[in-house]
Amino acid sequence: MDVMSSHPLTVGFDLDMTLLDTRPGIKAAYLALSAETGTPIDADLVVSRLGPPVDEELRNWFPADKVAATADRYREIYPTHAIAPSLALPGARESIAAIRERGGRTIVVTAKYQPSAELHMAHLGIDPDAVIGGLWAEAKGHALREHGARIYVGDHTGDVRGARTAGALSVAVTTGPCDERELREAGADVVLSSLTEFPAWLEGYEAR
């Protein structure tokens, strides 16, 4: 039996600024990286545009030939600095509970390094059915299709592109760097102010 038929409701979520406010932790990690490398990094600017993979962000601060090694070092120090300060966004737990109440599955599909994403989930006691890391924008669509996700919830235009690639309904929240206009222009089917609106939206969606 395939995933789609065995689990008619599977919902994917992005992590940074969709499920979790990781800005305090990521800022701390970038400040530590800056101190260690002696390279100035505007950590406030970094956390204002979360979404793309860390390698893309590091290209703004480090020479191209240093990016891969610096990204590896960032991932090494990330657990020490970024896990504890990061918190679940309002509505995150309730949204996952609403899916489970309907017999559904939840998956996290994120550009974040998968071990770091799993640490975040464990620290906060949030237990999705699967965590898939290291995927950005259209590449997220492959994991969403593999898991039979009919809905993908994210905060970035890259998340909208991932949903479209998978043929999933794109539900966007404005808790990240992209506003409603940007998300709708990218092709979002639904735009919510935050996950606090998701359980009621899901109830209406299921009723339809």
Order of alpha helices (4+ residues) and beta strands (2+ residues): alpha-beta-beta-alpha-alpha-alpha-alpha-beta-alpha-beta-alpha-beta-alpha-beta-alpha-beta-alpha-beta-alpha
